[in-house]
Amino acid sequence: MAIAMFCIQSVHAQPDKTELSSRRAEKNQQGMMLLNSKMQKGGAVKLSIAAENGIVSIDLGDGNLLEKEVSAEVNNPTFLQLDAPVDNPTITIKGNALGIECSSLQLSSPNAYRTVAEV
């Protein structure tokens, strides 16, 4: 899967609960991306992300999944700013990412990420 890289901040309207439930049902087959970071606890995790179905789940390295609504348009991604809960986190992003900008994550090496197809 090719993932576009970009850095755009976006603000958009929130979908209603019925639309969200429909999107959750559609994401039964999804990809997973693992990002190994040198970031310290409390550091700003800044992501611009777009994904099919408009929903991703993010684990910032502490085992807690945060479900986030994001844009489904790669040219108009959603900007997320979160705090790293642990030192040197392995950040997991579940969902079919169309594009992600993650330069603030202080990746531990140029190959500090991998995509995994979930079954």
Secondary structure as a PSIPRED ss2 file (coil, helix, strand):
# PSIPRED VFORMAT (PSIPRED V4.0)

   1 M C   1.000  0.000  0.000
   2 A C   1.000  0.000  0.000
   3 I C   1.000  0.000  0.000
   4 A E   0.000  0.000  1.000
   5 M C   1.000  0.000  0.000
   6 F C   1.000  0.000  0.000
   7 C C   1.000  0.000  0.000
   8 I C   1.000  0.000  0.000
   9 Q C   1.000  0.000  0.000
  10 S C   1.000  0.000  0.000
  11 V C   1.000  0.000  0.000
  12 H C   1.000  0.000  0.000
  13 A C   1.000  0.000  0.000
  14 Q C   1.000  0.000  0.000
  15 P C   1.000  0.000  0.000
  16 D C   1.000  0.000  0.000
  17 K H   0.000  1.000  0.000
  18 T H   0.000  1.000  0.000
  19 E H   0.000  1.000  0.000
  20 L H   0.000  1.000  0.000
  21 S H   0.000  1.000  0.000
  22 S H   0.000  1.000  0.000
  23 R H   0.000  1.000  0.000
  24 R H   0.000  1.000  0.000
  25 A H   0.000  1.000  0.000
  26 E H   0.000  1.000  0.000
  27 K C   1.000  0.000  0.000
  28 N C   1.000  0.000  0.000
  29 Q C   1.000  0.000  0.000
  30 Q C   1.000  0.000  0.000
  31 G E   0.000  0.000  1.000
  32 M E   0.000  0.000  1.000
  33 M E   0.000  0.000  1.000
  34 L E   0.000  0.000  1.000
  35 L E   0.000  0.000  1.000
  36 N E   0.000  0.000  1.000
  37 S E   0.000  0.000  1.000
  38 K C   1.000  0.000  0.000
  39 M C   1.000  0.000  0.000
  40 Q C   1.000  0.000  0.000
  41 K C   1.000  0.000  0.000
  42 G C   1.000  0.000  0.000
  43 G C   1.000  0.000  0.000
  44 A E   0.000  0.000  1.000
  45 V E   0.000  0.000  1.000
  46 K E   0.000  0.000  1.000
  47 L E   0.000  0.000  1.000
  48 S E   0.000  0.000  1.000
  49 I E   0.000  0.000  1.000
  50 A E   0.000  0.000  1.000
  51 A E   0.000  0.000  1.000
  52 E H   0.000  1.000  0.000
  53 N H   0.000  1.000  0.000
  54 G H   0.000  1.000  0.000
  55 I E   0.000  0.000  1.000
  56 V E   0.000  0.000  1.000
  57 S E   0.000  0.000  1.000
  58 I E   0.000  0.000  1.000
  59 D E   0.000  0.000  1.000
  60 L C   1.000  0.000  0.000
  61 G C   1.000  0.000  0.000
  62 D C   1.000  0.000  0.000
  63 G C   1.000  0.000  0.000
  64 N C   1.000  0.000  0.000
  65 L E   0.000  0.000  1.000
  66 L E   0.000  0.000  1.000
  67 E E   0.000  0.000  1.000
  68 K E   0.000  0.000  1.000
  69 E E   0.000  0.000  1.000
  70 V C   1.000  0.000  0.000
  71 S E   0.000  0.000  1.000
  72 A C   1.000  0.000  0.000
  73 E C   1.000  0.000  0.000
  74 V C   1.000  0.000  0.000
  75 N C   1.000  0.000  0.000
  76 N C   1.000  0.000  0.000
  77 P C   1.000  0.000  0.000
  78 T E   0.000  0.000  1.000
  79 F E   0.000  0.000  1.000
  80 L E   0.000  0.000  1.000
  81 Q E   0.000  0.000  1.000
  82 L E   0.000  0.000  1.000
  83 D E   0.000  0.000  1.000
  84 A C   1.000  0.000  0.000
  85 P C   1.000  0.000  0.000
  86 V C   1.000  0.000  0.000
  87 D C   1.000  0.000  0.000
  88 N C   1.000  0.000  0.000
  89 P C   1.000  0.000  0.000
  90 T E   0.000  0.000  1.000
  91 I E   0.000  0.000  1.000
  92 T E   0.000  0.000  1.000
  93 I E   0.000  0.000  1.000
  94 K E   0.000  0.000  1.000
  95 G C   1.000  0.000  0.000
  96 N C   1.000  0.000  0.000
  97 A E   0.000  0.000  1.000
  98 L E   0.000  0.000  1.000
  99 G E   0.000  0.000  1.000
 100 I E   0.000  0.000  1.000
 101 E E   0.000  0.000  1.000
 102 C C   1.000  0.000  0.000
 103 S H   0.000  1.000  0.000
 104 S H   0.000  1.000  0.000
 105 L H   0.000  1.000  0.000
 106 Q C   1.000  0.000  0.000
 107 L E   0.000  0.000  1.000
 108 S C   1.000  0.000  0.000
 109 S C   1.000  0.000  0.000
 110 P C   1.000  0.000  0.000
 111 N C   1.000  0.000  0.000
 112 A C   1.000  0.000  0.000
 113 Y E   0.000  0.000  1.000
 114 R E   0.000  0.000  1.000
 115 T E   0.000  0.000  1.000
 116 V E   0.000  0.000  1.000
 117 A E   0.000  0.000  1.000
 118 E C   1.000  0.000  0.000
 119 V C   1.000  0.000  0.000
